[in-house]
């Protein structure tokens, strides 16, 4: 896993073997996931990209909740 923190921006990259269990048995195989969190005013913006063997899945939105980031103002 790679983690990069710069001010109010966090980037995470992971590699894994992904599958789901019964009743939705899907085997995605080797997968890379990239997650980016960025503080914007009182909320956090979230972007996630999942690179599966046959496609790229992109998710994005806002996270409203408690994230402790002591060095981020």
C-alpha positions in Angstrom: 0.0 0.0 0.0 1.2 3.5 -0.9 0.1 6.5 1.1 0.8 10.1 0.3 -0.3 13.0 2.6 0.3 16.6 1.6 -1.5 19.2 3.7 -5.3 18.5 3.3 -4.9 15.9 0.5 -4.5 12.2 1.0 -3.7 9.7 -1.8 -3.8 5.9 -1.2 -3.1 3.1 -3.6 -3.6 -0.5 -2.9 -3.3 -3.8 -4.8 -5.4 -6.8 -4.0 -7.3 -9.9 -5.3 -11.0 -9.0 -5.3 -14.0 -11.2 -5.2 -17.5 -11.2 -3.8 -19.2 -14.1 -1.9 -22.4 -16.0 -2.4 -25.0 -15.3 -3.8 -23.2 -12.8 -6.0 -20.1 -14.8 -6.8 -17.9 -12.5 -8.9 -14.1 -12.9 -9.3 -12.5 -9.7 -10.4 -8.9 -11.0 -10.0 -5.9 -8.7 -9.5 -7.2 -5.2 -8.8 -5.6 -1.8 -8.1 -7.5 0.8 -6.1 -6.7 4.5 -5.9 -8.4 6.7 -3.3 -8.0 10.4 -3.0 -9.4 12.5 -0.1 -9.3 16.3 -0.3 -10.6 18.8 2.3 -12.9 21.4 0.8 -14.3 23.8 3.4 -16.2 21.7 6.1 -16.4 18.5 4.0 -14.1 16.0 2.3 -14.2 15.2 -1.4 -13.6 11.6 -2.2 -12.5 10.1 -5.6 -12.0 6.3 -6.0 -10.8 4.5 -9.1 -10.8 0.7 -9.2 -8.7 -0.9 -12.0 -10.0 -4.4 -12.6 -8.7 -6.7 -15.3 -11.5 -5.8 -17.7 -12.6 -2.3 -16.7 -12.0 0.9 -14.7 -14.7 1.8 -12.2 -14.8 5.5 -11.0 -16.6 6.6 -7.9 -16.7 10.1 -6.5 -18.7 12.2 -3.9 -18.5 13.9 -0.6 -17.7 12.5 2.9 -19.5 14.1 5.7 -18.3 12.8 9.0 -15.3 12.8 11.3 -11.9 12.6 9.7 -9.1 13.5 12.1 -6.4 15.4 10.2 -4.3 17.3 12.7 -2.1 19.1 10.2 -5.0 20.2 8.0 -6.7 23.5 8.7 
